[in-house]
């Protein structure tokens, strides 16, 4: 009986996987431009299959909304309300679709000013100012101070940050009177994504303290795949492009220039829109295991040329093991090009390995 149950479970899993594979797909885009009016599902996603196309005109953003993004969860709720059958549909893509406004411009960082309790003394330079002043943004609210503080920690311009409050109604946001000193202390999070803080306001001998949670993202120009790329494929300028993305995790280390990517090999399969990170590419493999390699042996002023079979893959400058096909002895060489390598004859073992190796 247990064997029968296991068989039924296995069949159930196979049928579930088959159903998911056959389901139509709604793939959210990373970002869309908002010209005017609202947005439909076809504006923010690629729809594959008749079941997905059935919801093409579903409104996911109402006209007049000033939202900065549309969350996947909100789109899923809209589909639920419209009667989506999740046995026939797959919803995939980023957790949110960024909305780029037609007239949106990059905000310019504002030069910091000094605001503290010693303002009166500062107005008269002959009066000494006690203590250390805190640099803050102009008096436009607590958020301006916080953005400047985060920008300094992350070593970016304030205009490149997006800071959203977890609770916009939290009492700390009522601190819009910037007369005083403010201190921010991180108690959770490294700087991007979810960040928890303690905010302190100093006014004379009075100290006010509040806790605050925010979500932080930084705008970066990054390299992404613009065509599907197979593992081991050498990347060309037509495979990748640069675009602006909001990065929300410290663990993401995207490459930022095409020069750092083109000519290297994909370490794993890449889909359209994937970020190109350092661990997703590798140096191009100039020699592959099993290939016949031309080996130039350097001995003093002499250069001897022979052939050997590669026992492992190799990239430029890497040392790999090769085998003399006549003697079956193995030795190490340095990769210099496509199926090319060199070796210095400065060791007895290497000299023996080359014996009867067909050198010329």
N, C-alpha and C positions, 0 to 999 in steps of 0.2 A: 504493500500500500504506500509506504513512503516514496518508493521509486515512482509510483504513479503520480503522486502529488508533485514531485520534483519535475516530472515530465510536463505536467499541466502548467506549473509556474514558468518553465522554460518557454513553452508555447505562448503563454500570455505575454512574456517579455518580447518574444520575436514579433508577435502581432502588434504590440504597442510601438515598437521601433519602426515596423513597416508602415504603420499608420502615420507616424510622425514624418517619415521620409516622404510619404505621398501627399501630405498636407500642403495647401497653398501657403505662400510666405509673404509676410509684410515686414520689410526691412527698413528700419528708420534711418534717415540720413543724419549725419553729424551736425549739419547746420543748413538753414535755408534763409533766403533773403525775403523780408516782408516789405512788399511795395505799398499795398493799401488793402483795407478790408481784412477779413478773416482768412483762415487757412483750412484746407480740407486734407483728408488723409493722403490723397495723391500728391499734395504739395510737400508733405514732410516724409514720405516713405516711397519705396519702390514696391510695387504690387505685382506679384507673380501668381498667376492662376485665376480662374473665373471666380472662385469664392472670395479671394482677396479683392478683385476688381469690383465686386458687388458693393464694397464700402468706399469706393474711390471718392464720392462726393460727401462723405461724412465730415461734418464740421468739427475740427479739433481745437480751433482757436477762434473765439468770437470776434467780430468786428469791433475795433476800438480798444481791444486789450493792449496793455503796455507791458505784458509779460516778457521776460528775457529769454525764456525757454519753455518748451512743452515737454513734460515728463512722460516717460514710457508708461508709468502707472496711470496717468490721466488718460492717455490714449486707450489703454486697455479698458478702463472704466467706460469710455465712450463706446467702444466696440461691444462691451457687455450690454449696455443700454440699447444698442442697435440690434441685439440678437445674434452676436457672433457665435459660431459653433467652434469651440477650441479643439475639437477632434478633427476639424477640417482646416484649421488655420494655425500657423506658427508666427508669433510676433518676436522679432529679434532686432539687434542693433544696439546703439548706445542707450544709456539710461535716460538721456534727455536730448532733445533736438534744440540746438542753439538758434535763436532768432536774430538775424542781422537786419537792423532797420535801414531803410533806404537812405535816410539822411543822417545815419549814425556816424559820428566822428570820434576819433580816439581822444579821450580827455587828456589835457595837458597837465603835468604835475605842477602843483602850486608851491612856490617857495615857502618854506616854513617861517613862522614868526615866533617870537617869544611871548608867552602869556603866563603870568604868575602873580602871586600876591604882592610882589614888589613893584608893580606898575608905576605907582606914584614916584618911588625913588628913582626908577629908571628914567622917568621924564626929566629928572634933574641929575645930570651926570656927575655932579659934585657929591651927591649922596651915595655912599657905598651900598651895593646890593649884596645881601647875605645869602649864602646857600647857592645851590646849583639850579639854574633855570632849566625848564623842560621845554624842548623844541616841539611845537605842535603846529598843525595846519591852521589857517585862518579860522575864525569862530563861525563855522558852518555846521557844528554839531559834533557829537562824540564820534560818529562814524569816520569823520575826516581825520581825527586824531588816531583812531585805530588803524586806518588804512596806511597812514604814514609810518606808524610803528611796525606794522607787518612788512611793509615795503623795505624798510631798513633791515629787518631780520632776514628777509629772503633775497636781499641785494637786487631788487628790481625797482623800476619806476612805479610810483603810486598809480599812475594811469593804466598800468598793465595788470592791476589786481581787480578781482570781483569778490566782494565780501557781502554775504547774505546772512542775516540774523536767523537763528533757529526759532527764536520767539520775538517777533517784531514788537510785541506789547510788553516786553520785560521792563521792569522799573528803571533799569539803568539807562534806557534810551531817553528818559526824561531829563537827563543831565545835559541840557543844551546850553546852560550858562557856563562858559569856559573860563570864568574867572577862578583861577586856582591851579594847582598842579595835579596832573593825572599820571597814574602809573598803571601799566599793564603787566600782568604776570601770567605766563602760560602754565596751565596745570593739566593739559591733555592735548595731544596732537603736536606734530613737528612744525607745522606752518602752513600746510596745504590740506585740503579736505576738511574734516571736522576738527575744529579747534575750540578748546575750552579755556576760559580766561577768568582771572580775578581783576576787576577794575577798581582802583582806589582813587578817591578825590581828596586832596588836601586843601583845606581852607583854614588858614591860621593853625590852631591847635585841634581843629575838628577833622576827623578822618571818616569818610564814608566808604563803604566797601560793598560791591555787588559782583555776582557771578554772571558770566556771559558766555553763550555758545554761538559760534558763527561757522559758516562754510566758506572756505577760501579757495579760489582758483586763480591761476596766473595765465595770462595770454602769451603764447610763444609761437614763433614760426618754426614749424617742424617738418620733417620729411615723412611722407606717407606713400603707400603703394597706390598707383593709379591703374594698374593692371594686375590680374592674378599672377602670382609668381610661385613656381614650384621649388621645393627644397633642392639646393645644389645649383640652382640657376644663377648665372652671372647677371647682376643687375645693370641695366643700361639707363640712359637718361629718359628713355620713353617708358620705363617701368615705374618710375617714381616722380614725385613732384613735391614742392613745398606749399604749405598752406598754414593759416593761422588757426590754432586750436586753444581751447581752455584746458589746462592741465590741472587736475584736482588731486593728484597723489604724488607724494615724495618718492615713491618707489618707481615711478615712471621716469626713464632716462632717455627721452627721444633724441635722435640725432637732428641737427638743425641745418646742415648744409648738404647739398647734393654731392659735393666733392668727397664727403666722408662716406658716401654710400655707393656711388657709381663705380663699377669695376670689381666690387666684392660679391661674394656668393651668399645666397639666402640660406641661413642655418635651419630654417623651417619654412613650411608653406605660408604664403602671405595672401590675404584677401584684399580686394579693393577697399581702400580707406584705412587699412591697418597702419598704426604708427610704426616707424622703423626705429627700433631700439638697438643698442649695442649687441645685446645677446641674440638678436634676430638675424645678424649677418656675421660673416666670417671672411677671412682672407681667401682669395680665390685658390682653389686646389689646382696647382700646376702639374702635379703628378698624382695618379690614382693607383691604388693597389692592383698589382697584376700587369701594369704597363711595362714595356721595355724602355729602359732609360739609358740615354747616352751619358756616360760618366767620363769626365776629364780628370785625369790623375796628375797632380802637380808634384814634381820631385826636383827640387833645385830649379834649374833653368829649363828642365824638360817638361813637356806636356804629353802625356799618353792618353789615348782615347780608347774606351772599351764600352761594352754594353752590360747591363744587369737588369734583373727583374725587380720591380718595386714590391716590397713586402707590406707597405702601408701608404696611405695618402700623405701628401706633403704640400705645404704652401711656401711662398718665397722666403728664403733664409732659414727654413726649418731643417733640422737634421732627421733623416729617415733611414730605415734599414733597407738595404737592397741585397740581392743574392746573385753570385756568380753562377750562371747556368751550367757551366762545364764542371766546376769543382764543387758546386752546391754550398760553398762557403758564403757566409753573410758578413757584411761590413756596413759602416755608416757613411753617408754622404750628405752634402749640403745642397738643397734645392736652389737652382739659379734661374730656371725658366721652365717652359712647358716641356716636360719629359727630358729635362737637362739638369745635371748635377755635377759637383766637383768634389774632389777628395784630395787631401794632402797625404803623400806617402811618407808619413813620419812615424809609423808604427809597424812593428814586425807582423802583427796580425793582419793589418790591411794589405801588406805586401804579399803575405801568403794567400789571402783571399783572392787576390788578383791573379795569382799564378795560373797559367793556362786559361786565362780569362779572355783571350782573344784581343789583347791590346794591340794598338797600331802606332 
